Amino acid sequence: MNMLRNDEEKQEILNRLEPTRVIKNCISVEMMDMLRGVYASSEKNFKNTGPITVDYFPRKPPYEDWWLTVDKLITPYIGKHSTFTTNFYEVEYPHILHNDDSIALKPRLHKTVVIPLEISEPTEFAIFDQCYLDGPVKLRHGGTPKNKNHDKPTTYYNTDLTDNSKLINYTGKDFDPELWEDKFTHYGIEKFHGLSIESIVKWNPGDIIIFDTARIHCATDFRKQGIKRKLGYSIFTAKEE
């Protein structure tokens, strides 16, 4: 896989890594209703990987009024930024290990803001110490590429990374089997090889989750709680001075 960024560009991103934060009770009922309404009234993408999504790209004006409201809310928490992609996602199956990036834009990756919108009960969300800075990937350590993703130009079709040793901060160690059994049985334990937990946080409507966009992350296996569906909104930002 080709390098998307040079060493200096990567180090600039890594120097800004911070602990994950959860801002409790940050999203009002009115704002959640507004965002659910945007999702309900928008054209859906039925992705070949399972999720139903709605993409919004606030890269240049004019902006939608609802987006200006959201951006005003998150700015005090993440500082000056631009936003290269946002998406609503409705899922019945937990997200697997991946990062968020753009080959076309090569952003100075900053923060991802996750806004949980609907779920039958709170679940959890995992962020790892490891990063990948050469484009969007899904981790399939020890496997073979799925190929179905590779002929799609849109960046949400991540490339399959079949060797976790290419990750920044790769530990080379087996993943904790008890933690895997408790949290991550939706995805084979071998895919977690060399990973270590940065944070496991609650995914709860009303809160927002803020973490470094460079980090690998995934859902926990909410199916074990009997949860059938969740709806959220994610915002992917780049650093601006």
C-alpha positions in Angstrom: 0.0 0.0 0.0 1.4 3.4 -1.0 2.1 6.1 1.7 -0.5 8.8 1.8 1.5 11.1 4.1 5.2 11.6 4.6 6.9 11.0 8.0 6.7 14.7 8.9 3.0 14.9 8.2 2.3 11.7 10.2 4.3 12.9 13.1 2.4 16.2 13.2 -0.8 14.3 13.6 0.6 11.9 16.2 2.0 14.8 18.3 -1.6 16.0 18.7 -3.1 12.7 20.0 -5.1 13.1 23.2 -7.2 10.9 25.5 -10.8 10.1 24.4 -13.4 12.2 26.0 -17.2 11.8 26.6 -19.2 14.9 27.1 -22.2 13.9 29.1 -25.7 15.2 28.5 -24.4 17.5 25.8 -27.1 16.9 23.1 -30.6 18.2 23.8 -33.7 16.2 23.0 -34.5 18.9 20.4 -31.2 18.5 18.7 -31.5 14.7 18.6 -35.0 15.1 17.1 -33.5 17.5 14.5 -30.8 15.1 13.6 -33.1 12.1 13.4 -35.3 14.2 11.1 -32.4 15.0 8.8 -31.7 11.2 8.6 -35.3 10.2 8.0 -35.8 12.8 5.2 -32.5 12.1 3.4 -31.6 9.8 0.6 -30.0 6.6 2.0 -26.9 4.7 0.9 -27.3 1.0 1.3 -23.7 0.0 1.7 -22.5 -3.5 0.5 -20.9 -3.8 4.0 -24.2 -3.6 5.8 -24.8 -0.1 7.3 -27.4 2.3 5.9 -25.9 5.7 5.7 -26.6 9.3 4.9 -23.5 11.4 4.0 -23.2 15.1 4.4 -20.0 16.9 3.2 -19.8 20.4 4.8 -16.6 21.4 2.9 -17.6 24.8 1.6 -20.7 27.1 1.9 -23.6 27.4 1.7 -24.1 25.1 4.7 -27.3 23.6 5.9 -28.8 25.4 9.0 -28.9 22.1 10.9 -25.2 21.6 10.3 -24.3 25.1 11.5 -26.2 24.3 14.8 -24.2 21.1 15.3 -20.8 22.7 14.4 -21.4 25.5 16.8 -22.1 22.9 19.5 -18.9 20.9 19.0 -16.4 23.7 18.3 -15.8 24.6 21.9 -14.8 21.0 22.6 -12.5 20.4 19.6 -11.2 23.9 18.8 -10.7 25.3 15.3 -11.3 22.8 12.6 -12.6 22.0 9.2 -14.9 19.0 8.5 -14.1 16.7 5.6 -16.9 14.2 6.0 -19.9 13.4 8.2 -22.4 10.5 8.1 -25.4 9.1 9.7 -25.3 5.4 10.1 -28.0 2.9 11.0 -26.7 -0.6 11.8 -27.9 -4.0 12.9 -24.4 -5.4 13.2 -21.5 -3.9 15.1 -18.9 -2.0 13.2 -15.6 -3.8 12.8 -12.0 -2.5 13.3 -11.3 0.5 11.1 -10.0 4.1 10.9 -11.5 7.1 9.1 -9.5 9.0 6.5 -9.7 10.5 3.0 -7.3 9.6 0.2 -8.5 12.4 -2.0 -8.3 15.1 0.7 -5.4 13.9 2.8 -6.6 15.9 5.8 -4.6 16.9 8.9 -6.6 14.4 10.9 -8.0 15.9 14.1 -11.0 14.7 16.0 -14.0 12.5 15.3 -17.2 13.4 17.1 -19.7 10.6 17.6 -23.3 11.6 18.4 -25.4 8.6 19.5 -29.0 9.1 18.4 -31.1 5.9 18.9 -30.6 2.6 20.7 -32.7 0.5 23.0 -30.2 0.8 25.8 -26.7 2.2 26.2 -23.8 0.1 24.8 -20.1 0.6 24.5 -17.5 1.9 21.9 -13.8 1.0 21.8 -10.9 3.2 20.7 -7.4 1.7 20.4 -3.9 3.0 20.9 -3.0 2.1 17.3 -3.2 4.4 14.3 -3.0 4.1 10.5 -2.2 7.2 8.5 -2.0 5.9 4.9 -5.7 5.9 4.0 -8.9 4.4 5.2 -8.6 0.7 6.2 -10.5 -2.2 7.8 -8.3 -4.5 9.8 -8.4 -8.1 8.6 -5.1 -9.4 10.2 -4.1 -12.8 9.0 -6.9 -12.9 6.3 -7.1 -12.2 2.7 -8.6 -9.1 1.1 -12.4 -9.2 0.5 -11.9 -7.6 -2.9 -15.6 -6.4 -3.0 -14.4 -3.1 -1.6 -11.4 -2.5 -3.8 -13.1 -1.3 -7.0 -15.0 1.5 -5.3 -13.6 5.1 -5.5 -15.6 6.4 -2.5 -13.5 6.5 0.6 -16.0 4.8 2.9 -15.1 1.6 1.1 -11.9 1.1 3.1 -9.0 -1.0 1.9 -8.5 -4.3 3.7 -5.3 -4.3 5.9 -4.3 -7.9 6.4 -1.2 -7.2 8.5 -1.6 -5.3 11.7 2.2 -4.8 12.0 1.7 -1.9 9.6 -0.1 0.0 12.3 1.5 2.7 14.3 2.0 1.5 18.0 1.5 -2.1 17.0 2.4 -4.2 20.1 3.1 -7.6 18.4 1.2 -9.3 21.3 -1.9 -11.4 21.3 -5.1 -9.7 22.4 -6.6 -10.4 25.8 -8.9 -13.4 25.2 -11.1 -12.5 28.2 -11.6 -8.9 27.0 -12.4 -10.2 23.5 -14.9 -12.7 24.8 -16.6 -10.0 26.9 -16.7 -7.2 24.3 -15.7 -8.1 20.8 -17.1 -11.5 19.7 -18.6 -10.0 16.6 -15.1 -10.1 15.1 -12.4 -12.8 15.2 -9.8 -12.4 18.0 -7.0 -12.8 15.4 -8.0 -9.4 13.9 -7.1 -7.8 17.2 -3.5 -9.0 17.2 -1.1 -6.3 18.3 -3.9 -3.9 19.5 -4.2 -2.3 22.9 -7.2 -0.4 24.3 -7.0 3.4 24.7 -10.6 3.7 25.9 -13.9 1.8 26.1 -16.7 4.3 26.6 -20.4 4.4 26.9 -22.4 4.9 23.6 -25.4 6.7 25.0 -27.8 9.2 23.3 -27.5 12.6 24.8 -23.7 12.3 25.1 -21.0 13.0 22.5 -17.7 11.0 22.1 -14.6 12.8 21.0 -11.5 10.8 19.9 -8.6 11.2 17.6 -9.6 10.5 14.0 -6.2 8.7 13.4 -7.0 5.9 15.9 -8.4 2.5 15.1 -11.8 2.0 16.6 -14.9 -0.3 16.6 -18.2 -1.0 18.3 -18.5 -3.6 21.0 -20.8 -6.5 20.3 -24.1 -4.9 21.2 -26.0 -8.0 20.0 -25.0 -9.7 23.3 -27.2 -7.1 25.0 -30.2 -8.0 22.8 -29.8 -4.7 20.9 -31.1 -5.0 17.3 -30.3 -1.6 15.9 -28.5 1.7 16.6 -28.5 5.0 14.8 -25.7 7.6 15.2 -24.0 10.5 13.5 -20.2 10.8 13.1 -18.2 13.9 12.2 -14.7 13.7 10.9 -12.5 16.8 11.2 -9.2 18.2 10.2 -7.0 20.5 12.2 -7.0 24.2 11.3 -4.7 26.8 12.9 
